[in-house]
Amino acid sequence: MEKKEIYRSRMNILIKLIALIFVVMGLLTAYLTATTPLHPSVASTFYLISALLAVSGLITLVARIK
């Protein structure tokens, strides 16, 4: 049982780390999109991408893996 618990905790840490990277990428993309002059239709696409990255990362950070 202990080996299974260790494996599960390592996977949980790895998934949480990837989720944190997604959140940071989403926020960074939104920030860089806001600070650069882009055509409005292109900027809205980048905002959508950044929102999807940030939201998926936040959901994964909150979720519990069993």
Contacts in CASP RR format, 6 or more apart in sequence:
PFRMAT RR
TARGET T0000
AUTHOR 0000-0000-0000
METHOD contacts of the structure
MODEL  1
MEKKEIYRSRMNILIKLIALIFVVMGLLTAYLTATTPLHPSVASTFYLIS
ALLAVSGLITLVARIK
8 65 0 8 1.000
11 65 0 8 1.000
12 65 0 8 1.000
15 60 0 8 1.000
15 65 0 8 1.000
16 60 0 8 1.000
16 61 0 8 1.000
18 60 0 8 1.000
19 56 0 8 1.000
19 57 0 8 1.000
19 58 0 8 1.000
19 60 0 8 1.000
19 61 0 8 1.000
20 57 0 8 1.000
20 61 0 8 1.000
22 53 0 8 1.000
22 54 0 8 1.000
22 56 0 8 1.000
22 57 0 8 1.000
22 60 0 8 1.000
23 53 0 8 1.000
23 54 0 8 1.000
23 57 0 8 1.000
23 58 0 8 1.000
23 61 0 8 1.000
25 50 0 8 1.000
25 53 0 8 1.000
26 49 0 8 1.000
26 50 0 8 1.000
26 51 0 8 1.000
26 53 0 8 1.000
26 54 0 8 1.000
27 50 0 8 1.000
27 54 0 8 1.000
28 50 0 8 1.000
29 46 0 8 1.000
29 49 0 8 1.000
29 50 0 8 1.000
29 53 0 8 1.000
30 46 0 8 1.000
30 47 0 8 1.000
30 50 0 8 1.000
30 51 0 8 1.000
30 54 0 8 1.000
33 43 0 8 1.000
33 46 0 8 1.000
33 47 0 8 1.000
33 50 0 8 1.000
38 46 0 8 1.000
END
